[in-house]
Amino acid sequence: MAKRGGPLRILVINPGSTSTKVACFAEERENWFEEIDHGAEELAGYPTVAAQLPLREAALRKLLARHRLEPSSLDAVVGRGGLLRPLPGGTYRVDAAVVTELLEARYGQHASNLGAPLASAVARDAGCPAFFVDPVVTDELADVARVSGLPERPRRSLFHALNQRAMALRAASRIGRDYGELVLVVAHLGGGITVGLHDHGRVVEVNNALDGDGPFAAERSGALPLWTVWRQAQAGRVDLRELTRRRISGHGGLVDLMGTNDLRRIPRRGRGALVRRALALGVAREIGRMAALSGWPVDALVLTGGLAHDEALVQAVLRRVEWVARQICIFPGESEMLALAQGALRVLEGRQALLDYAGTHA
């Protein structure tokens, strides 16, 4: 029940590397959205992500005052999930342990680590719950999917969980069936590309683009010939630290191949045409792998993310793999703010159980 009657009011906070996105929702309707630009120079003086918290919180409160948003009118505040230990997907309560682990960066530094602490601070004033939803560390892998060829290096789950799950739920709504009844392949095509097999409500297999798994993308190298890279490193032709820090995740893929992460700027002739075909092949290959794991046809193939706006790329992928699914759903772009609001709403309306971080493990 909303605090003041009418639709439930949810504040969404999504910190990025140099900005903080903020939106206020009346259930699934966005009332307003703003992006606070912090600027790289402004943030350069902070030694850690956690040290930025007072700056970002002050800017957030200034924004809320400008919108005349009374915290007491909110029914929930939801922040983007950060780098925590692996855990199943869902909507989680932000508690003291979550805030502590994120600010201490126990599992890594990332701007998203500030989402839950910022949500907690506002929710404390509002007297309402604070949540985080489907963080990137969401881990629902089947045991068989964890096995790699090196027993001391099992595969790990790290992917676009928030947008993948939101688009899977959207596809289920379009099909007219419950998400938990379906087998879906969801491909998020963005700066990184992750393709997940959603089997009756769980993402039982997915490539980890951050670790160099799967196809190359706008800013990811994708899978590399490991022995070749190792021999080049031994010969001094490759700096492994530079490879790890920048080229596997950040400056690989289209950035290295064509000098840009913007597919729209890549020509459709010559080398540009070859790279475009290779990009489509890589995505199709990963989709086919997922379909082979599940047994085809799956109920639906879902293409989402920024690169899904490129119709030529979408059609090049579908020419190779449309046979794997009974239905094709194309949802270009990402809807992280709405997805966060929807995650909170499912709990507030009693359609999904609220999870506690302390007692939940992957």
VEXMIKE-910055 format. One record per residue (C-alpha): residue number from 1; chain; x negated, y negated, z; residue in three letters. Coordinates in steps of 0.05 Angstrom, whole numbers, plus 32768, in hexadecimal, padded with zeros to 4 digits. Each point is the difference from the previous one (the first is absolute). Example, Ala and Ser with C-alpha at 12.3 -4.5 7.8 and 13.67 -1.06 7.14 Angstrom:
2
PT   nr  kette     x     y     z  rest
PT    1      A  7F0A  805A  809C   Ala
PT    2      A  7FE5  7FBB  7FF3   Ser
END
This chain:
362
PT   nr  kette     x     y     z  rest
PT    1      A  8000  8000  8000   Met
PT    2      A  7FE4  7FBC  7FEC   Ala
PT    3      A  7FF1  7FD0  8039   Lys
PT    4      A  802F  7FCA  7FE7   Arg
PT    5      A  802F  802A  7FD6   Gly
PT    6      A  7FFA  8006  7FB5   Gly
PT    7      A  7FC7  8023  7FDD   Pro
PT    8      A  7FC2  8017  8025   Leu
PT    9      A  7FC7  7FCE  7FFB   Arg
PT   10      A  7FBA  801C  7FF4   Ile
PT   11      A  7FBF  7FDA  7FFB   Leu
PT   12      A  7FCA  8020  7FD4   Val
PT   13      A  7FB6  7FF1  8007   Ile
PT   14      A  7FCD  801A  7FCD   Asn
PT   15      A  7FB8  7FE8  8009   Pro
PT   16      A  7FD0  8003  7FC5   Gly
PT   17      A  7FB7  7FF1  7FF9   Ser
PT   18      A  8009  7FB4  7FF8   Thr
PT   19      A  804B  7FF6  800C   Ser
PT   20      A  803A  8015  802B   Thr
PT   21      A  8043  800E  7FDE   Lys
PT   22      A  803D  7FF2  802A   Val
PT   23      A  804A  800B  7FF0   Ala
PT   24      A  8041  7FFE  8026   Cys
PT   25      A  8036  8032  7FED   Phe
PT   26      A  804A  8005  800F   Ala
PT   27      A  7FFF  804C  7FFC   Glu
PT   28      A  7FE9  800C  7FB7   Glu
PT   29      A  800B  7FB9  7FE8   Arg
PT   30      A  7FC3  7FD3  8001   Glu
PT   31      A  8012  7FBC  801D   Asn
PT   32      A  7FBB  7FE2  7FF5   Trp
PT   33      A  7FB9  8013  7FF0   Phe
PT   34      A  7FBE  7FDA  8007   Glu
PT   35      A  7FB7  8011  7FF9   Glu
PT   36      A  7FD0  7FDE  8031   Ile
PT   37      A  7FBE  7FF5  7FDC   Asp
PT   38      A  7FC6  8003  8031   His
PT   39      A  7FC9  7FF8  7FCD   Gly
PT   40      A  7FBF  8027  7FFC   Ala
PT   41      A  7FD7  7FC5  801A   Glu
PT   42      A  802D  7FF8  803D   Glu
PT   43      A  7FFA  804A  8011   Leu
PT   44      A  7FB5  8004  7FF3   Ala
PT   45      A  7FF1  7FE8  8046   Gly
PT   46      A  8022  803B  8021   Tyr
PT   47      A  7FD3  803C  800C   Pro
PT   48      A  8038  8033  8001   Thr
PT   49      A  8048  8007  7FE9   Val
PT   50      A  8017  8002  8049   Ala
PT   51      A  7FDF  7FBC  800D   Ala
PT   52      A  8030  7FE2  7FCC   Gln
PT   53      A  803D  8010  802B   Leu
PT   54      A  8007  7FBC  8024   Pro
PT   55      A  7FF9  7FDB  7FBE   Leu
PT   56      A  8033  802A  7FDC   Arg
PT   57      A  8031  8000  803B   Glu
PT   58      A  7FFD  7FB4  8005   Ala
PT   59      A  800E  7FF9  7FB6   Ala
PT   60      A  8039  8032  8005   Leu
PT   61      A  8021  7FDB  803A   Arg
PT   62      A  7FF9  7FBE  7FDB   Lys
PT   63      A  8023  801F  7FC4   Leu
PT   64      A  8039  801C  802B   Leu
PT   65      A  800A  7FBB  8020   Ala
PT   66      A  8003  7FE0  7FBB   Arg
PT   67      A  8037  8031  7FED   His
PT   68      A  8022  7FF2  8043   Arg
PT   69      A  8002  804A  800E   Leu
PT   70      A  8010  800E  8048   Glu
PT   71      A  7FDC  8040  8016   Pro
PT   72      A  803C  8010  802C   Ser
PT   73      A  802B  8008  7FC1   Ser
PT   74      A  7FD5  803A  7FE6   Leu
PT   75      A  8015  8049  8007   Asp
PT   76      A  7FBB  801C  7FEE   Ala
PT   77      A  7FBB  7FEA  7FE8   Val
PT   78      A  7FDA  8030  7FD2   Val
PT   79      A  7FB7  7FFB  7FEC   Gly
PT   80      A  7FD8  8024  7FCB   Arg
PT   81      A  7FDF  803E  801D   Gly
PT   82      A  7FB4  8000  8006   Gly
PT   83      A  7FC7  8032  8006   Leu
PT   84      A  8015  802F  8037   Leu
PT   85      A  7FF5  804B  8008   Arg
PT   86      A  8023  802C  7FCD   Pro
PT   87      A  804A  8007  800F   Leu
PT   88      A  8041  8014  7FDD   Pro
PT   89      A  8026  7FCA  7FDC   Gly
PT   90      A  803B  7FDC  801F   Gly
PT   91      A  8010  7FC3  802B   Thr
PT   92      A  7FD6  7FF9  803F   Tyr
PT   93      A  8007  7FD6  803F   Arg
PT   94      A  7FC8  7FCE  800A   Val
PT   95      A  7FE5  800D  8046   Asp
PT   96      A  7FC2  7FEA  8027   Ala
PT   97      A  7FD8  803C  7FE7   Ala
PT   98      A  800E  7FEF  7FB7   Val
PT   99      A  7FEC  7FB7  800A   Val
PT  100      A  7FC0  8014  8025   Thr
PT  101      A  7FE9  8033  7FCC   Glu
PT  102      A  800D  7FD0  7FC7   Leu
PT  103      A  7FDC  7FC5  801F   Leu
PT  104      A  7FC5  802D  8014   Glu
PT  105      A  7FFF  801A  7FB8   Ala
PT  106      A  7FF5  8047  8019   Arg
PT  107      A  8011  801C  7FBB   Tyr
PT  108      A  7FE5  7FC7  7FD5   Gly
PT  109      A  8005  7FB6  7FF1   Gln
PT  110      A  8039  7FE7  7FD4   His
PT  111      A  802D  7FC3  7FFF   Ala
PT  112      A  803C  802D  8008   Ser
PT  113      A  7FE8  800F  8047   Asn
PT  114      A  801E  7FBD  8014   Leu
PT  115      A  8047  8011  7FE9   Gly
PT  116      A  8015  8025  803F   Ala
PT  117      A  7FDE  7FCF  8031   Pro
PT  118      A  8022  7FC5  7FDF   Leu
PT  119      A  8043  8023  8000   Ala
PT  120      A  7FF7  8011  804A   Ser
PT  121      A  7FF1  7FB8  8012   Ala
PT  122      A  803E  7FE4  7FDE   Val
PT  123      A  802C  803A  8019   Ala
PT  124      A  7FEA  7FF3  8048   Arg
PT  125      A  801D  7FB9  7FFB   Asp
PT  126      A  803E  801A  7FDC   Ala
PT  127      A  800F  8037  8032   Gly
PT  128      A  8008  8031  7FC7   Cys
PT  129      A  7FD8  803D  7FE8   Pro
PT  130      A  7FC3  7FFD  7FD4   Ala
PT  131      A  7FF4  8036  7FCC   Phe
PT  132      A  7FCF  8016  7FCA   Phe
PT  133      A  8014  802C  7FC5   Val
PT  134      A  7FDD  8035  7FD5   Asp
PT  135      A  7FB8  7FE8  8008   Pro
PT  136      A  7FCA  8012  7FCD   Val
PT  137      A  7FE7  8037  8030   Val
PT  138      A  8042  8026  7FF9   Thr
PT  139      A  7FEC  8049  7FFE   Asp
PT  140      A  8031  8037  7FEE   Glu
PT  141      A  7FD2  802B  7FD6   Leu
PT  142      A  800D  804A  7FFB   Ala
PT  143      A  7FC7  8028  801F   Asp
PT  144      A  7FEB  801B  7FBC   Val
PT  145      A  7FF9  7FB9  7FE6   Ala
PT  146      A  7FCC  7FEF  8035   Arg
PT  147      A  7FCE  8034  7FE9   Val
PT  148      A  7FC5  7FE7  7FD7   Ser
PT  149      A  7FC4  8026  7FE6   Gly
PT  150      A  7FD7  7FE8  803B   Leu
PT  151      A  801D  801B  8041   Pro
PT  152      A  7FE3  7FC6  8029   Glu
PT  153      A  8021  7FCD  7FD2   Arg
PT  154      A  804B  800E  7FFD   Pro
PT  155      A  802C  7FD3  7FD5   Arg
PT  156      A  8024  7FC9  8025   Arg
PT  157      A  8040  7FDA  7FF3   Ser
PT  158      A  7FFA  7FB6  7FF2   Leu
PT  159      A  8030  7FE1  7FCD   Phe
PT  160      A  8036  7FCC  7FF0   His
PT  161      A  802F  8022  8031   Ala
PT  162      A  802E  7FC4  800C   Leu
PT  163      A  8010  7FF2  7FB7   Asn
PT  164      A  8000  804A  7FEB   Gln
PT  165      A  8033  8012  8036   Arg
PT  166      A  802C  7FC3  7FF2   Ala
PT  167      A  8002  800F  7FB6   Met
PT  168      A  800D  804A  800D   Ala
PT  169      A  803C  7FEC  802B   Leu
PT  170      A  8017  7FD1  7FC9   Arg
PT  171      A  7FFB  8038  7FCD   Ala
PT  172      A  8028  802E  802E   Ala
PT  173      A  8036  7FCB  8004   Ser
PT  174      A  8002  7FFA  7FB4   Arg
PT  175      A  8005  804B  7FF9   Ile
PT  176      A  8037  8002  8035   Gly
PT  177      A  7FDE  8033  802E   Arg
PT  178      A  7FDD  7FFF  8042   Asp
PT  179      A  7FB4  7FF4  7FFD   Tyr
PT  180      A  7FF6  803C  802D   Gly
PT  181      A  8021  802E  7FCC   Glu
PT  182      A  7FD3  7FEB  7FC5   Leu
PT  183      A  7FBD  8010  7FE2   Val
PT  184      A  7FE2  7FC0  7FE2   Leu
PT  185      A  7FBF  7FEB  7FE1   Val
PT  186      A  7FF2  7FB6  800F   Val
PT  187      A  7FC7  7FDB  7FDD   Ala
PT  188      A  7FEC  7FBC  801D   His
PT  189      A  7FDA  7FDC  7FC8   Leu
PT  190      A  7FDB  7FC4  801C   Gly
PT  191      A  7FBA  7FEA  8013   Gly
PT  192      A  7FFA  8047  8017   Gly
PT  193      A  8029  803A  7FE5   Ile
PT  194      A  801E  8035  802D   Thr
PT  195      A  802E  8037  7FEA   Val
PT  196      A  8027  8026  8035   Gly
PT  197      A  802A  803F  8002   Leu
PT  198      A  803D  7FF2  802C   His
PT  199      A  801B  8044  8013   Asp
PT  200      A  8042  7FFC  8027   His
PT  201      A  7FED  7FC0  8024   Gly
PT  202      A  7FB5  800D  800B   Arg
PT  203      A  7FC5  7FEA  7FD6   Val
PT  204      A  7FDE  8044  7FFF   Val
PT  205      A  7FCA  7FED  7FCC   Glu
PT  206      A  7FE3  7FBE  7FEA   Val
PT  207      A  7FBE  7FE7  7FE4   Asn
PT  208      A  7FD6  7FD1  802B   Asn
PT  209      A  7FEB  7FC8  7FD2   Ala
PT  210      A  7FD8  7FDC  8036   Leu
PT  211      A  7FD2  803C  8006   Asp
PT  212      A  7FF7  8006  7FB4   Gly
PT  213      A  8035  8035  7FF4   Asp
PT  214      A  802D  8002  7FC3   Gly
PT  215      A  8002  7FD4  7FC2   Pro
PT  216      A  7FDA  7FBF  7FF7   Phe
PT  217      A  802A  7FC2  800B   Ala
PT  218      A  7FFA  7FB4  7FFB   Ala
PT  219      A  7FD0  7FFD  803B   Glu
PT  220      A  7FEE  8049  800F   Arg
PT  221      A  7FCD  802E  7FDF   Ser
PT  222      A  802A  803E  8008   Gly
PT  223      A  7FDF  8045  8003   Ala
PT  224      A  7FB8  8000  7FE9   Leu
PT  225      A  7FCF  8038  7FEA   Pro
PT  226      A  7FE0  8008  8044   Leu
PT  227      A  7FC1  8025  7FEB   Trp
PT  228      A  7FF1  7FCD  7FC9   Thr
PT  229      A  8009  7FC6  8032   Val
PT  230      A  7FD3  8023  8032   Trp
PT  231      A  7FC8  800C  7FCE   Arg
PT  232      A  8003  7FB7  7FEA   Gln
PT  233      A  7FFC  7FEA  8049   Ala
PT  234      A  7FC4  802D  800B   Gln
PT  235      A  7FDF  7FE1  7FC3   Ala
PT  236      A  800E  7FBA  801B   Gly
PT  237      A  8031  7FEE  7FC9   Arg
PT  238      A  803C  7FFC  8030   Val
PT  239      A  8003  7FDE  8044   Asp
PT  240      A  802E  802D  8028   Leu
PT  241      A  8011  7FC8  8032   Arg
PT  242      A  8014  7FD1  7FC8   Glu
PT  243      A  8027  8038  7FDE   Leu
PT  244      A  8027  800F  8040   Thr
PT  245      A  800C  7FB8  8014   Arg
PT  246      A  8015  7FE1  7FBE   Arg
PT  247      A  8005  802D  7FC4   Arg
PT  248      A  8028  803C  801A   Ile
PT  249      A  8033  7FD1  8020   Ser
PT  250      A  8002  7FB8  7FEA   Gly
PT  251      A  7FD8  7FF7  7FC0   His
PT  252      A  8007  8043  7FDD   Gly
PT  253      A  8033  8014  7FCB   Gly
PT  254      A  8018  7FCA  7FD2   Leu
PT  255      A  7FD3  7FCC  8022   Val
PT  256      A  7FC1  8026  7FED   Asp
PT  257      A  801A  801B  7FBE   Leu
PT  258      A  801D  7FBF  7FE4   Met
PT  259      A  7FEC  7FC8  802F   Gly
PT  260      A  8047  7FF3  801A   Thr
PT  261      A  8033  8020  802E   Asn
PT  262      A  8038  7FE3  7FD7   Asp
PT  263      A  801A  8032  7FCD   Leu
PT  264      A  8023  7FC8  7FDA   Arg
PT  265      A  7FBC  7FE4  7FED   Arg
PT  266      A  7FE6  8040  7FE3   Ile
PT  267      A  8005  8003  7FB4   Pro
PT  268      A  8027  8037  7FDD   Arg
PT  269      A  7FC9  800B  7FCD   Arg
PT  270      A  7FB9  801A  8002   Gly
PT  271      A  7FE4  8012  8044   Arg
PT  272      A  803E  7FE2  8022   Gly
PT  273      A  802D  8032  7FDD   Ala
PT  274      A  7FD3  803A  8016   Leu
PT  275      A  8000  7FE9  8049   Val
PT  276      A  804C  7FF8  7FFE   Arg
PT  277      A  8008  8047  7FE6   Arg
PT  278      A  7FD0  801A  8035   Ala
PT  279      A  8027  7FDD  8037   Leu
PT  280      A  8041  801F  7FE8   Ala
PT  281      A  7FDF  8044  7FFA   Leu
PT  282      A  7FE5  7FFC  8048   Gly
PT  283      A  8045  7FEF  801B   Val
PT  284      A  8021  8037  7FD8   Ala
PT  285      A  7FCC  8032  8016   Arg
PT  286      A  800E  7FF1  804A   Glu
PT  287      A  804C  8003  7FF5   Ile
PT  288      A  7FF8  8043  7FDD   Gly
PT  289      A  7FD7  801A  803A   Arg
PT  290      A  8037  7FED  8031   Met
PT  291      A  8035  8020  7FD5   Ala
PT  292      A  7FD7  8040  7FFA   Ala
PT  293      A  7FFB  8003  804C   Leu
PT  294      A  804B  7FFB  8009   Ser
PT  295      A  8018  8027  7FC5   Gly
PT  296      A  8021  7FD7  7FC9   Trp
PT  297      A  802F  7FE0  7FF0   Pro
PT  298      A  8001  7FD5  803E   Val
PT  299      A  8040  7FD9  800F   Asp
PT  300      A  7FE1  7FBD  7FEB   Ala
PT  301      A  7FC0  7FDE  7FEB   Leu
PT  302      A  7FFA  7FBA  801D   Val
PT  303      A  7FD0  7FCC  7FE3   Leu
PT  304      A  7FF5  7FC2  802A   Thr
PT  305      A  7FCB  7FCB  8010   Gly
PT  306      A  7FE7  7FC4  7FD9   Gly
PT  307      A  7FE6  8027  7FC4   Leu
PT  308      A  8046  801D  7FF6   Ala
PT  309      A  8012  7FBC  7FE2   His
PT  310      A  7FD5  8014  7FC3   Asp
PT  311      A  8031  8023  7FD3   Glu
PT  312      A  7FCA  801A  7FD2   Ala
PT  313      A  7FDD  8022  803A   Leu
PT  314      A  8040  801D  801B   Val
PT  315      A  8013  801D  7FBC   Gln
PT  316      A  7FBA  801C  7FF6   Ala
PT  317      A  8006  8024  8043   Val
PT  318      A  8047  8019  7FF3   Leu
PT  319      A  7FEE  801C  7FBC   Arg
PT  320      A  7FD3  8031  8024   Arg
PT  321      A  8029  8011  803E   Val
PT  322      A  804A  7FEE  7FF9   Glu
PT  323      A  800E  804A  7FFB   Trp
PT  324      A  7FEC  800C  8049   Val
PT  325      A  803F  7FDE  801B   Ala
PT  326      A  804B  8003  7FF8   Arg
PT  327      A  8004  7FB5  8008   Gln
PT  328      A  7FD1  7FC5  7FF6   Ile
PT  329      A  8003  7FC2  802D   Cys
PT  330      A  7FD7  7FC2  7FF0   Ile
PT  331      A  7FFC  7FCE  8039   Phe
PT  332      A  7FC9  7FCD  7FED   Pro
PT  333      A  7FDB  7FD8  8035   Gly
PT  334      A  8001  800C  804A   Glu
PT  335      A  8034  7FEE  8035   Ser
PT  336      A  7FD7  8004  8040   Glu
PT  337      A  8027  7FCA  8025   Met
PT  338      A  8043  8020  7FF1   Leu
PT  339      A  7FE4  8045  800F   Ala
PT  340      A  7FE9  7FE8  8045   Leu
PT  341      A  8045  7FE1  800D   Ala
PT  342      A  8023  8040  7FE9   Gln
PT  343      A  7FD4  802A  802E   Gly
PT  344      A  8015  7FD6  803C   Ala
PT  345      A  8049  8000  7FE9   Leu
PT  346      A  8004  804C  7FFC   Arg
PT  347      A  7FEC  8004  8049   Val
PT  348      A  802D  7FC6  8017   Leu
PT  349      A  803C  8021  7FDE   Glu
PT  350      A  7FF0  8044  801D   Gly
PT  351      A  7FF3  8021  7FBC   Arg
PT  352      A  7FB8  8012  8013   Gln
PT  353      A  7FDF  8011  8041   Ala
PT  354      A  7FCE  7FCE  801D   Leu
PT  355      A  7FBB  801F  8009   Leu
PT  356      A  7FCE  7FF5  8038   Asp
PT  357      A  7FB7  7FFC  7FEB   Tyr
PT  358      A  7FE4  801D  8041   Ala
PT  359      A  8023  8042  7FF8   Gly
PT  360      A  7FFB  8008  7FB5   Thr
PT  361      A  7FC7  8020  7FD9   His
PT  362      A  7FF9  8018  7FB8   Ala
END
